[in-house]
């Protein structure tokens, strides 16, 4: 593709990306809501599943603990109730036998610490403490717990069944204590109450000898009051994890004990069981698949929308382009043309895409040449990078020039498949170039005619001064001669001859000056390089001083000349610069004639200056006239504009032209307290200012 066309395609891609940025193509609102609801439902189900699995595991741990606690409570209950059968064999009629039997029971059942036989009035008749341990009531007398014993025995007699009393604390001789509970069994013979068997149980021993042996490591078992106060405890809790507690009841006749089982277990993880973990993994996989499906669908829809928008944008661009586009395959067959190309040549796309060697928009007389040139250009791919002009033919037979820029056509795989051309109709450009060329020629001719008129005016303006001087000197010479004739015979004075000689020399000088002016104007009109030389600034001023002095005496103007000694020489056309100085001085003198002021002064200054590292010589002419108003200042350098009745309006215009041709600049500014100063600069003949 040609460079211009190759740069157009990145611009097209940039325009597409700016119009439809990647990632900003959104799904329809309804579809977004559906996908959002589905994702939310899936996330909720997954979270609920994990939460329920966690709760189930916690509940399972608690259920297992409750089952264990219930088993322990049932074990305690059954053990205490089985002991009731043992007490019926005790015979209080024979105290020795009763003591022996009671000792055996106490040895067999370590949870029993004392067995008593009481009469029908609750008086103590026989008692036996557990052997091998300190007496439970050794420090505190039995009398302190009589109330609980009597209460339980009263309930047992009333209900006719063995009854347990409430637990109570007994302080031991070693300073420690023991939580005890009494069992009262009424004994009747022939329906007559004969006494009571009272058995004291140690709650701590009940826990240690019975269910305590079945505790796992890290578990604690205790009897507690309903308010949670521990009465007896066995075992020790582990550290770390979460504490689980179960409180089953041990329902005994006359008393209900609360059995508390505590255990420390690690908190279940979010995925505690394989089945739950598997379900959660499947849910996570489903969520991932759903996410991938959403992403894939979104990408597909994005690509489809981008493709549709790109095709629509390309179609709109093709329909609005004014540049013709043409694609050809490796054999030169046209494979694509845009509407602009069809409009350009006047053929339909179907007519141009027909197979064959004929190209309908080639002029028949140029077809062989075009075909050979096309083959040469295709063989030399580097030549395609530059554009070339050609001549096409419209369907109506009219010819028109075109500019063709071609480049190789490379597909997405980097394979060369043909050539792409951009075709521009340059008919209007050619027509505009012809019109511009003709207009330029006419302008040049008009400029030459105007220049001829300007030079004619210049001649009449510039020659007026030296010719007037010549006339003045001639009249003076005549007057001198006439005076001489009126005198008496005799030799003429020496001063008369010297004056005549000086007058005639000046006449000759001014005539020569007039000749130089004519030659300079002639060179100016012919556009020849004017002869420039390095002239001291003082010489330029002294050359015009006789004319300035003559004009000053005539107009009663006082001249003041300020020539800086360090002013460098000036590179210029001496004659033209002298005319500029003379013209500015004459204008200044004439400007002061319109005032009634008696003081009329003209200042002429020459001094060096520097600008942008270059050395210049500045000339300034100042008057004390009435100045220049704004309306005149706007047109002061316009040709043929003048404020004088007899002026032509070319003096200042020509002065500025001359100064600018020398590389300088001419401008003016008000002078304080009154008057006007004209300044112009000329390049110096040296490269630096004098010290």
C-alpha positions as CSV (number, residue, x, y, z in Angstrom):
1,X,0.0,0.0,0.0
2,X,1.2,3.5,-0.7
3,X,2.5,5.6,2.2
4,X,-0.5,7.9,2.2
5,X,-2.9,5.0,2.1
6,X,-0.9,3.0,4.5
7,X,-1.1,5.8,7.1
8,X,-4.9,5.9,6.6
9,X,-5.6,2.4,7.8
10,X,-4.0,2.9,11.3
11,X,-6.1,6.1,11.5
12,X,-9.1,4.0,10.7
13,X,-8.3,1.5,13.4
14,X,-7.7,4.3,15.9
15,X,-11.0,5.9,15.0
16,X,-12.7,2.5,15.5
17,X,-11.0,2.0,18.9
18,X,-11.9,5.6,20.0
19,X,-15.5,5.1,18.9
20,X,-15.9,1.6,20.4
21,X,-13.2,1.1,23.0
22,X,-12.5,-2.5,24.0
23,X,-14.3,-3.7,27.1
24,X,-17.1,-1.0,26.8
25,X,-19.5,-3.1,24.7
26,X,-22.1,-4.2,27.2
27,X,-24.8,-6.9,27.1
28,X,-28.5,-5.8,26.9
29,X,-30.0,-4.8,30.2
30,X,-32.3,-7.8,30.4
31,X,-29.6,-10.3,29.8
32,X,-27.3,-8.7,32.3
33,X,-30.1,-9.0,34.9
34,X,-30.6,-12.7,34.0
35,X,-26.9,-13.4,34.4
36,X,-26.7,-11.4,37.6
37,X,-29.6,-13.3,39.1
38,X,-28.1,-16.6,38.1
39,X,-24.7,-15.8,39.5
40,X,-26.2,-14.5,42.7
41,X,-28.4,-17.6,43.1
42,X,-25.4,-19.9,42.5
43,X,-23.3,-17.9,45.0
44,X,-26.1,-18.0,47.6
45,X,-26.6,-21.8,47.1
46,X,-22.9,-22.4,47.5
47,X,-22.7,-20.3,50.6
48,X,-25.8,-21.9,52.1
49,X,-24.4,-25.4,51.4
50,X,-21.1,-24.6,53.1
51,X,-23.0,-23.0,56.1
52,X,-25.3,-25.9,56.5
53,X,-22.5,-28.4,56.3
54,X,-20.7,-26.5,59.0
55,X,-23.8,-26.4,61.1
56,X,-24.3,-30.1,60.5
57,X,-20.8,-30.9,61.7
58,X,-21.2,-28.8,64.8
59,X,-24.6,-30.4,65.5
60,X,-23.1,-33.8,65.0
61,X,-20.4,-33.1,67.5
62,X,-23.0,-31.8,70.0
63,X,-25.2,-34.8,69.3
64,X,-22.3,-37.2,70.0
65,X,-21.5,-35.4,73.2
66,X,-25.2,-35.5,74.3
67,X,-25.4,-39.2,73.6
68,X,-22.2,-39.8,75.6
69,X,-23.5,-37.6,78.5
70,X,-26.9,-39.5,78.5
71,X,-25.1,-42.8,78.6
72,X,-23.0,-41.6,81.5
73,X,-26.1,-40.3,83.3
74,X,-27.9,-43.5,82.7
75,X,-24.9,-45.4,84.0
76,X,-24.9,-43.3,87.2
77,X,-28.6,-43.9,87.7
78,X,-28.5,-47.6,87.1
79,X,-25.5,-48.0,89.4
80,X,-27.2,-46.2,92.3
81,X,-30.5,-48.1,91.8
82,X,-28.7,-51.4,91.6
83,X,-27.1,-50.7,95.0
84,X,-30.6,-50.7,96.6
85,X,-30.8,-54.4,96.4
86,X,-27.6,-54.7,98.4
87,X,-28.9,-53.0,101.4
88,X,-31.8,-55.4,102.0
89,X,-29.4,-58.1,103.1
90,X,-28.1,-56.0,106.0
91,X,-29.4,-57.5,109.4
92,X,-29.4,-54.8,112.1
93,X,-30.6,-57.4,114.7
94,X,-27.1,-58.8,114.9
95,X,-24.8,-55.8,115.2
96,X,-21.6,-57.8,114.5
97,X,-23.0,-59.3,111.4
98,X,-24.3,-56.0,110.3
99,X,-21.0,-54.3,110.7
100,X,-19.2,-57.0,108.8
101,X,-21.8,-56.8,106.0
102,X,-21.6,-53.0,105.9
103,X,-17.8,-53.1,105.8
104,X,-17.9,-55.5,102.8
105,X,-20.3,-53.2,101.0
106,X,-18.1,-50.2,101.6
107,X,-15.1,-52.0,100.3
108,X,-17.0,-53.2,97.2
109,X,-18.5,-49.7,96.5
110,X,-15.9,-47.0,97.1
111,X,-18.5,-44.3,96.2
112,X,-20.2,-45.2,99.6
113,X,-18.4,-43.5,102.5
114,X,-20.8,-44.4,105.4
115,X,-23.7,-46.8,106.3
116,X,-26.0,-46.1,109.2
117,X,-28.9,-47.9,110.9
118,X,-31.4,-45.6,112.5
119,X,-34.4,-46.4,114.6
120,X,-37.9,-45.5,113.8
121,X,-37.4,-42.2,115.5
122,X,-34.2,-41.5,113.5
123,X,-32.0,-42.2,116.4
124,X,-28.5,-43.5,115.4
125,X,-28.0,-47.1,116.5
126,X,-25.3,-48.5,114.2
127,X,-22.8,-46.8,111.9
128,X,-19.9,-48.0,109.8
129,X,-17.4,-45.7,107.9
130,X,-15.5,-46.8,104.8
131,X,-12.3,-48.5,105.9
132,X,-9.0,-47.0,104.7
133,X,-10.1,-43.4,104.6
134,X,-10.8,-40.7,107.1
135,X,-14.2,-40.6,108.7
136,X,-16.4,-38.2,106.7
137,X,-17.9,-36.7,109.8
138,X,-14.7,-36.6,111.8
139,X,-14.3,-32.8,111.8
140,X,-18.0,-31.8,111.7
141,X,-20.4,-33.8,113.6
142,X,-23.2,-35.7,112.0
143,X,-25.6,-33.4,113.6
144,X,-25.0,-30.7,111.1
145,X,-26.6,-32.8,108.3
146,X,-29.4,-34.3,110.4
147,X,-32.0,-32.0,108.8
148,X,-31.3,-33.3,105.2
149,X,-31.3,-36.9,106.5
150,X,-34.6,-36.5,108.3
151,X,-36.2,-34.8,105.3
152,X,-35.2,-37.6,102.9
153,X,-36.3,-40.3,105.3
154,X,-39.6,-38.5,105.9
155,X,-40.1,-38.4,102.1
156,X,-39.1,-42.1,101.8
157,X,-41.6,-43.1,104.5
158,X,-44.3,-41.1,102.9
159,X,-43.8,-42.4,99.4
160,X,-42.8,-45.9,100.6
161,X,-39.7,-45.9,98.4
162,X,-36.0,-45.3,99.0
163,X,-35.2,-41.6,98.7
164,X,-32.0,-39.5,98.1
165,X,-31.4,-36.3,99.9
166,X,-30.0,-33.1,98.5
167,X,-26.2,-32.9,98.4
168,X,-24.3,-31.1,101.1
169,X,-20.7,-30.2,101.7
170,X,-18.7,-31.7,104.5
171,X,-15.3,-30.3,105.6
172,X,-12.6,-33.0,106.2
173,X,-9.9,-33.1,108.8
174,X,-7.2,-32.5,106.2
175,X,-8.7,-29.2,105.3
176,X,-10.4,-30.5,102.1
177,X,-14.0,-31.0,101.6
178,X,-16.4,-33.6,100.2
179,X,-19.8,-33.3,98.6
180,X,-22.1,-36.0,100.0
181,X,-25.6,-37.2,99.3
182,X,-27.6,-39.5,101.6
183,X,-29.9,-42.4,100.6
184,X,-32.7,-43.3,103.1
185,X,-34.3,-46.7,102.9
186,X,-37.2,-47.4,105.3
187,X,-37.4,-50.9,106.7
188,X,-40.7,-52.5,107.6
189,X,-41.6,-55.9,109.0
190,X,-45.2,-57.0,108.8
191,X,-46.1,-53.5,107.8
192,X,-44.6,-52.0,110.9
193,X,-41.7,-49.5,110.5
194,X,-38.6,-50.9,112.3
195,X,-36.0,-48.3,111.2
196,X,-34.0,-46.7,108.4
197,X,-30.9,-47.7,106.5
198,X,-29.0,-44.5,105.7
199,X,-26.2,-44.6,103.1
200,X,-23.9,-41.6,102.5
201,X,-22.5,-41.3,98.9
202,X,-19.6,-39.2,97.8
203,X,-20.5,-37.4,94.6
204,X,-16.8,-37.2,93.6
205,X,-16.4,-40.9,94.0
206,X,-19.6,-41.6,92.0
207,X,-18.0,-39.7,89.1
208,X,-14.5,-41.3,89.5
209,X,-15.6,-44.9,90.0
210,X,-18.4,-45.1,87.6
211,X,-18.6,-42.9,84.4
212,X,-15.2,-41.3,85.0
213,X,-13.5,-44.4,83.8
214,X,-15.2,-44.0,80.4
215,X,-14.1,-40.4,79.9
216,X,-11.9,-39.5,76.9
217,X,-8.8,-37.4,77.2
218,X,-9.7,-33.7,77.3
219,X,-13.1,-34.3,78.8
220,X,-14.5,-33.1,82.2
221,X,-17.5,-34.6,84.1
222,X,-19.2,-32.8,87.0
223,X,-22.3,-32.7,89.1
224,X,-23.8,-29.2,89.2
225,X,-26.6,-27.3,90.7
226,X,-29.3,-26.1,88.4
227,X,-27.6,-22.7,88.4
228,X,-24.4,-24.2,87.1
229,X,-22.4,-24.4,90.3
230,X,-20.1,-27.4,90.2
231,X,-20.5,-29.7,93.2
232,X,-18.0,-32.4,92.2
233,X,-15.8,-32.6,89.2
234,X,-13.7,-35.3,87.5
235,X,-11.3,-35.0,84.6
236,X,-9.6,-32.0,83.0
237,X,-10.4,-30.0,79.8
238,X,-7.9,-29.8,77.0
239,X,-6.6,-26.5,75.6
240,X,-7.5,-24.9,72.3
241,X,-10.5,-25.4,70.2
242,X,-14.1,-24.9,71.1
243,X,-15.8,-26.1,74.3
244,X,-18.9,-28.2,73.9
245,X,-21.2,-28.9,76.9
246,X,-24.0,-31.4,77.6
247,X,-26.2,-31.3,80.8
248,X,-28.3,-34.5,81.1
249,X,-30.3,-35.0,84.3
250,X,-29.9,-38.0,86.7
251,X,-33.4,-38.4,88.0
252,X,-33.2,-40.1,91.4
253,X,-36.0,-40.7,93.9
254,X,-36.2,-37.5,96.0
255,X,-33.4,-35.7,94.2
256,X,-32.4,-34.8,90.6
257,X,-28.7,-34.3,89.8
258,X,-27.4,-32.3,86.9
259,X,-24.6,-34.2,85.2
260,X,-22.4,-31.8,83.1
261,X,-20.0,-33.2,80.5
262,X,-17.5,-30.8,78.9
263,X,-15.1,-31.4,76.1
264,X,-12.7,-29.4,74.0
265,X,-12.9,-30.0,70.2
266,X,-11.3,-28.3,67.3
267,X,-13.8,-26.0,65.4
268,X,-15.0,-27.8,62.2
269,X,-13.6,-26.3,59.0
270,X,-15.8,-24.9,56.3
271,X,-15.5,-28.2,54.5
272,X,-15.5,-30.7,57.3
273,X,-16.6,-33.9,55.4
274,X,-15.5,-35.4,52.1
275,X,-19.1,-35.4,50.8
276,X,-19.6,-31.8,51.7
277,X,-16.2,-30.9,50.2
278,X,-17.0,-32.8,47.0
279,X,-20.3,-30.9,46.7
280,X,-18.6,-27.6,47.4
281,X,-15.9,-28.5,44.8
282,X,-18.6,-29.3,42.2
283,X,-20.4,-26.0,43.0
284,X,-17.1,-24.1,42.7
285,X,-16.4,-25.9,39.4
286,X,-19.9,-25.0,38.2
287,X,-19.3,-21.4,39.2
288,X,-16.0,-21.4,37.3
289,X,-17.6,-22.9,34.2
290,X,-20.4,-20.4,34.4
291,X,-17.9,-17.6,34.7
292,X,-16.0,-18.8,31.7
293,X,-19.3,-19.2,29.7
294,X,-20.2,-15.6,30.6
295,X,-16.8,-14.3,29.6
296,X,-16.8,-16.3,26.4
297,X,-20.3,-15.1,25.5
298,X,-19.4,-11.5,26.3
299,X,-16.3,-11.7,24.2
300,X,-18.2,-13.3,21.3
301,X,-20.9,-10.6,21.5
302,X,-18.2,-7.9,21.8
303,X,-16.4,-9.2,18.7
304,X,-19.6,-9.6,16.8
305,X,-20.6,-6.0,17.7
306,X,-17.1,-4.7,16.9
307,X,-17.2,-6.5,13.6
308,X,-20.6,-5.2,12.7
309,X,-19.7,-1.7,13.7
310,X,-16.4,-1.8,11.9
311,X,-18.1,-3.1,8.7
312,X,-20.8,-0.3,9.0
313,X,-18.1,2.3,9.7
314,X,-16.0,1.0,6.7
315,X,-19.1,1.1,4.5
316,X,-19.9,4.6,5.6
317,X,-16.3,5.7,5.0
318,X,-16.2,4.1,1.5
319,X,-19.4,5.9,0.6
320,X,-18.1,9.3,1.8
321,X,-14.5,9.0,0.4
322,X,-13.6,11.2,-2.5
323,X,-10.4,9.2,-3.2
324,X,-10.8,6.2,-5.4
325,X,-9.6,2.9,-4.0
326,X,-8.7,0.0,-6.2
327,X,-7.4,-3.5,-5.3
328,X,-5.8,-5.9,-7.8
329,X,-4.6,-9.4,-7.5
330,X,-1.2,-10.8,-8.5
331,X,-2.4,-11.2,-12.1
332,X,-3.6,-7.6,-12.4
333,X,-7.3,-8.5,-12.2
334,X,-9.4,-5.9,-10.3
335,X,-10.8,-7.4,-7.1
336,X,-12.3,-4.3,-5.3
337,X,-13.3,-0.7,-6.1
338,X,-15.0,1.8,-3.9
339,X,-17.9,4.0,-4.9
340,X,-15.6,7.0,-5.3
341,X,-13.6,5.1,-8.0
342,X,-16.8,4.1,-9.8
343,X,-18.1,7.7,-9.8
344,X,-14.7,8.9,-11.0
345,X,-14.6,6.6,-14.1
346,X,-18.3,6.4,-14.7
347,X,-18.5,2.6,-14.6
348,X,-20.4,0.3,-12.2
349,X,-18.5,-2.0,-9.9
350,X,-19.8,-5.0,-11.8
351,X,-18.3,-3.7,-15.1
352,X,-14.9,-3.2,-13.5
353,X,-14.7,-6.6,-11.7
354,X,-15.4,-8.7,-14.8
355,X,-12.5,-11.2,-15.6
356,X,-10.3,-10.4,-18.5
357,X,-7.4,-8.3,-19.6
358,X,-9.5,-5.3,-20.9
359,X,-9.6,-2.3,-18.6
360,X,-12.5,-0.1,-19.6
361,X,-11.2,3.2,-18.2
362,X,-7.9,3.0,-20.1
363,X,-7.8,5.0,-23.3
364,X,-7.5,2.5,-26.2
365,X,-4.5,4.2,-27.7
366,X,-2.6,4.1,-24.4
367,X,-3.7,0.6,-23.2
368,X,-0.5,-1.2,-24.5
369,X,1.7,1.4,-22.9
370,X,-0.2,1.2,-19.6
371,X,-0.1,-2.6,-19.6
372,X,3.7,-2.7,-20.1
373,X,4.2,0.0,-17.5
374,X,2.1,-1.9,-15.0
375,X,4.1,-5.0,-15.5
376,X,7.4,-3.1,-15.0
377,X,6.1,-1.5,-11.9
378,X,4.9,-4.8,-10.4
379,X,8.3,-6.3,-11.1
380,X,10.0,-3.4,-9.3
381,X,8.1,-3.2,-6.0
382,X,10.2,-0.4,-4.7
383,X,8.9,1.9,-7.5
384,X,5.4,1.5,-6.2
385,X,6.1,3.6,-3.2
386,X,6.0,6.8,-5.2
387,X,3.0,8.2,-7.0
388,X,2.7,8.6,-10.7
389,X,0.4,10.5,-13.0
390,X,-1.7,8.8,-15.6
391,X,-4.6,9.5,-18.0
392,X,-8.0,7.7,-17.5
393,X,-11.1,7.7,-19.7
394,X,-14.6,8.0,-18.4
395,X,-17.5,6.0,-19.8
396,X,-18.5,8.9,-22.0
397,X,-15.1,8.9,-23.6
398,X,-13.7,12.1,-21.9
399,X,-10.1,11.9,-20.7
400,X,-9.0,13.2,-17.3
401,X,-5.6,13.2,-15.5
402,X,-5.2,11.1,-12.2
403,X,-2.5,10.6,-9.6
404,X,-2.0,7.0,-8.7
405,X,-0.3,5.8,-5.5
406,X,0.2,2.0,-5.2
407,X,1.6,-0.4,-2.6
408,X,1.7,-4.1,-2.1
409,X,-1.4,-5.6,-0.4
410,X,-0.5,-7.9,2.5
411,X,-3.1,-10.1,4.2
412,X,-3.4,-10.9,7.9
413,X,-1.0,-13.9,7.5
414,X,1.7,-11.6,6.0
415,X,1.3,-13.0,2.5
416,X,1.5,-10.8,-0.6
417,X,-1.9,-11.1,-2.4
418,X,-1.9,-8.1,-4.7
419,X,-1.7,-4.4,-4.9
420,X,-3.7,-1.5,-3.5
421,X,-4.1,1.8,-5.3
422,X,-5.3,5.2,-4.2
423,X,-6.5,7.2,-7.3
424,X,-7.0,11.0,-7.1
425,X,-8.7,13.0,-9.9
426,X,-6.3,15.9,-10.4
427,X,-8.4,17.6,-13.2
428,X,-9.2,20.6,-11.0
429,X,-5.7,20.8,-9.8
430,X,-4.3,20.9,-13.3
431,X,-6.9,23.5,-14.3
432,X,-6.0,25.6,-11.2
433,X,-2.3,25.3,-12.0
434,X,-3.0,26.5,-15.6
435,X,-5.1,29.4,-14.3
436,X,-2.4,30.3,-11.7
437,X,0.3,30.2,-14.3
438,X,-1.7,32.5,-16.7
439,X,-2.6,34.8,-13.8
440,X,1.0,34.9,-12.7
441,X,2.1,35.9,-16.2
442,X,-0.5,38.6,-16.4
443,X,0.5,39.9,-13.0
444,X,4.2,40.0,-14.0
445,X,3.3,42.0,-17.1
446,X,1.2,44.4,-15.1
447,X,4.0,44.7,-12.6
448,X,6.4,45.6,-15.3
449,X,4.0,48.2,-16.7
450,X,3.5,49.7,-13.2
451,X,7.3,49.7,-12.7
452,X,7.8,51.6,-15.9
453,X,5.3,54.2,-14.8
454,X,6.9,54.4,-11.4
455,X,10.4,54.8,-12.9
456,X,9.1,57.5,-15.2
457,X,7.8,59.4,-12.1
458,X,11.1,58.7,-10.4
459,X,13.0,60.2,-13.2
460,X,10.9,63.4,-13.2
461,X,11.1,63.6,-9.4
462,X,14.8,63.0,-9.0
463,X,16.1,64.9,-12.0
464,X,14.2,68.0,-10.9
465,X,16.7,68.8,-8.1
466,X,20.0,68.6,-10.0
467,X,18.5,70.4,-13.0
468,X,17.2,73.2,-10.7
469,X,20.6,73.5,-9.2
470,X,22.2,73.7,-12.7
471,X,19.7,76.5,-13.5
472,X,20.6,78.3,-10.3
473,X,24.3,78.1,-10.9
474,X,23.8,79.2,-14.6
475,X,21.8,82.3,-13.5
476,X,24.4,83.2,-11.0
477,X,27.1,83.0,-13.7
478,X,25.1,85.2,-16.0
479,X,24.6,87.8,-13.3
480,X,28.3,87.8,-12.6
481,X,29.1,88.3,-16.2
482,X,26.6,91.1,-16.5
483,X,28.0,92.9,-13.6
484,X,31.4,92.6,-15.1
485,X,30.3,94.2,-18.4
486,X,28.9,97.2,-16.5
487,X,32.3,98.0,-15.0
488,X,34.9,100.2,-16.6
489,X,37.6,98.8,-18.8
490,X,40.3,97.2,-17.0
491,X,41.3,93.8,-15.8
492,X,38.6,91.8,-14.0
493,X,39.2,91.1,-10.4
494,X,40.7,87.7,-9.4
495,X,37.7,86.8,-7.2
496,X,35.4,87.2,-10.1
497,X,37.2,84.6,-12.1
498,X,37.4,82.2,-9.2
499,X,33.6,82.6,-8.5
500,X,32.8,81.9,-12.1
501,X,35.0,78.9,-12.1
502,X,33.4,77.5,-9.0
503,X,29.9,78.1,-10.4
504,X,30.7,76.3,-13.6
505,X,32.3,73.4,-11.7
506,X,29.2,73.0,-9.7
507,X,27.1,73.1,-12.8
508,X,29.2,70.3,-14.2
509,X,28.9,68.3,-10.9
510,X,25.1,68.5,-10.8
511,X,24.9,67.6,-14.5
512,X,27.1,64.5,-13.7
513,X,24.8,63.8,-10.7
514,X,21.8,63.9,-13.0
515,X,23.4,61.4,-15.3
516,X,24.2,59.1,-12.3
517,X,20.5,59.3,-11.2
518,X,19.4,58.3,-14.7
519,X,21.8,55.3,-14.8
520,X,20.7,54.1,-11.3
521,X,17.0,54.3,-12.3
522,X,17.8,52.5,-15.5
523,X,19.5,49.7,-13.5
524,X,16.6,49.6,-11.1
525,X,14.1,49.2,-13.9
526,X,16.1,46.5,-15.6
527,X,16.5,44.6,-12.3
528,X,20.2,44.6,-12.6
529,X,22.4,44.2,-9.6
530,X,23.2,47.7,-8.5
531,X,26.9,48.5,-7.9
532,X,27.4,48.9,-4.2
533,X,30.6,50.1,-2.5
534,X,31.8,50.9,0.9
535,X,31.3,54.7,1.4
536,X,32.2,56.7,4.5
537,X,29.0,58.1,6.1
538,X,30.6,61.5,6.1
539,X,31.0,61.5,2.3
540,X,27.3,60.8,1.9
541,X,26.4,63.8,3.9
542,X,29.0,66.1,2.4
543,X,27.9,65.2,-1.1
544,X,24.4,66.7,-0.5
545,X,25.5,69.6,1.7
546,X,25.7,72.2,-1.2
547,X,22.1,71.4,-2.2
548,X,21.0,71.3,1.5
549,X,22.7,74.7,2.2
550,X,21.1,76.3,-0.9
551,X,17.6,75.0,0.1
552,X,18.2,76.1,3.7
553,X,19.1,79.7,2.7
554,X,16.1,79.8,0.4
555,X,13.7,78.6,3.2
556,X,15.4,80.3,6.1
557,X,16.2,77.0,7.9
558,X,19.2,76.5,10.3
559,X,21.1,73.2,9.6
560,X,22.7,71.2,12.5
561,X,24.9,68.3,11.4
562,X,26.0,65.6,14.0
563,X,28.4,63.1,12.4
564,X,29.8,60.6,14.9
565,X,33.5,60.0,14.3
566,X,33.1,56.3,15.1
567,X,30.4,55.8,12.4
568,X,31.7,52.9,10.2
569,X,31.5,53.0,6.3
570,X,28.2,52.1,4.6
571,X,27.8,49.4,2.0
572,X,25.4,51.0,-0.5
573,X,24.6,52.5,-3.9
574,X,25.9,55.9,-3.2
575,X,23.7,57.8,-5.6
576,X,20.4,56.3,-4.4
577,X,21.3,56.8,-0.7
578,X,22.2,60.4,-1.3
579,X,18.8,60.9,-3.0
580,X,17.1,59.3,0.1
581,X,18.9,61.7,2.5
582,X,18.3,64.7,0.2
583,X,14.6,63.8,-0.2
584,X,14.0,63.4,3.6
585,X,15.9,66.7,4.3
586,X,13.8,68.6,1.7
587,X,10.6,67.2,3.1
588,X,11.6,68.3,6.6
589,X,12.4,71.8,5.4
590,X,9.1,72.1,3.6
591,X,7.2,70.8,6.6
592,X,8.5,73.7,8.7
593,X,7.3,76.3,6.2
594,X,3.7,75.8,7.2
595,X,4.4,77.0,10.8
596,X,4.7,80.7,11.9
597,X,7.5,79.9,14.4
598,X,10.6,82.0,13.8
599,X,12.9,79.1,14.8
600,X,13.3,76.6,12.1
601,X,16.0,73.9,12.7
602,X,16.9,70.8,10.8
603,X,19.0,68.1,12.6
604,X,20.9,65.5,10.6
605,X,22.6,62.8,12.7
606,X,24.7,59.8,11.8
607,X,25.7,57.2,14.4
608,X,26.6,53.5,14.6
609,X,24.2,50.9,16.1
610,X,23.9,47.1,16.5
611,X,21.0,44.7,16.1
612,X,21.0,40.9,16.3
613,X,24.8,40.9,16.5
614,X,25.2,42.9,13.3
615,X,26.6,46.4,12.9
616,X,24.4,49.1,11.3
617,X,24.7,52.9,10.6
618,X,21.6,54.9,11.6
619,X,20.7,58.2,9.7
620,X,18.1,60.5,11.3
621,X,16.5,63.7,10.0
622,X,14.5,65.7,12.6
623,X,12.5,68.9,12.2
624,X,10.5,71.1,14.5
625,X,7.3,71.2,12.4
626,X,3.8,70.5,13.4
627,X,4.2,66.7,13.2
628,X,2.2,64.0,11.5
629,X,-1.4,63.2,12.5
630,X,-2.7,59.6,12.7
631,X,-4.7,59.8,9.5
632,X,-1.7,60.9,7.5
633,X,0.6,58.4,9.3
634,X,-1.5,55.5,8.1
635,X,-0.9,56.4,4.4
636,X,2.4,58.1,4.6
637,X,4.3,55.5,2.6
638,X,1.5,54.8,0.1
639,X,2.4,55.6,-3.5
640,X,0.8,58.7,-4.9
641,X,-0.4,59.9,-1.5
642,X,0.8,63.5,-0.7
643,X,-0.2,66.4,1.4
644,X,1.5,68.9,-0.9
645,X,-0.3,70.8,-3.6
646,X,2.4,70.2,-6.2
647,X,3.7,66.8,-4.9
648,X,3.4,63.5,-6.6
649,X,3.3,61.2,-3.5
650,X,6.3,59.1,-4.6
651,X,9.2,60.4,-2.6
652,X,8.8,58.5,0.7
653,X,7.6,55.4,-1.1
654,X,10.7,55.4,-3.2
655,X,12.9,56.1,-0.2
656,X,11.6,53.1,1.7
657,X,12.0,50.9,-1.4
658,X,15.6,52.0,-1.8
659,X,16.4,51.4,2.0
660,X,14.7,48.0,2.0
661,X,16.6,47.0,-1.1
662,X,19.8,47.7,0.9
663,X,18.6,45.5,3.8
664,X,17.7,48.3,6.1
665,X,14.4,49.8,7.4
666,X,12.8,53.3,7.2
667,X,10.4,54.6,9.9
668,X,9.4,57.8,11.7
669,X,8.5,58.9,15.2
670,X,7.3,62.0,17.0
671,X,10.0,64.4,18.3
672,X,9.7,66.0,21.7
673,X,8.5,68.7,22.3
674,X,7.4,69.0,18.7
675,X,8.3,67.9,15.2
676,X,9.0,64.5,13.5
677,X,12.1,62.4,13.2
678,X,12.7,60.1,10.2
679,X,15.3,57.3,10.7
680,X,16.7,54.6,8.4
681,X,19.5,52.1,8.9
682,X,22.0,50.7,6.4
683,X,24.4,47.8,6.9
684,X,27.9,48.8,7.9
685,X,31.0,47.8,6.0
686,X,32.7,46.4,9.1
687,X,31.8,43.4,11.2
688,X,31.9,45.2,14.6
689,X,31.5,48.5,16.2
690,X,34.6,50.7,16.5
691,X,36.1,50.9,20.1
